[in-house]
């Protein structure tokens, strides 16, 4: 049996943002990479960056859809159009999303009134944060496999398969408390 192709290996879910922010701050503080008197405030800084990422990603998605509609393009070109728009705005999507998010976080730590001192170099900060983000964002692959297991008797690529895939995907995301992406 062929292993299914997973299109989105990583996705940031809004419901996971507080958990991710807490993980990042606790890991950096515990490792002595940053010093703060108010970890809760730093968590809010991290949450703000993650929420801004989601906002900008949604904005790009809508812009790509609008552009495709105006030009009469097929949905199969959505990924290419969105990637092109992201590059124009110097915004990371896909695997580059991690780099974009981490760059924003490093900048925030350097200029935040809530972070007294940054002891780790940029490379160490980036690596630690990317590992945490990957752990929380890679859940999509697990979900995709679970959905496919549940609908394995349907023919992939059909309209019925797409509808059932999306229905089961939403059920699993709700069950796991992931909410909207």
Buried (B, 14 or more C-beta within 10 A) or exposed (E): EEEBEBEEEBBBBEBBBBEBBBBBBBBBBEEEBBEBEEBEBBBBBBBBBBBEBBEBBEEBBEBBBEBBEEEEBEEEBBEEBBBEBBEEEEBBBBEEBBEBBBBBBBEBBEEBEBBEEBEBEBEEBBEBBBEBBEEBBEBBBEBBEBBBEBBEEBEEEEEEBEEBBEEBBEEBBEEBEBEEB
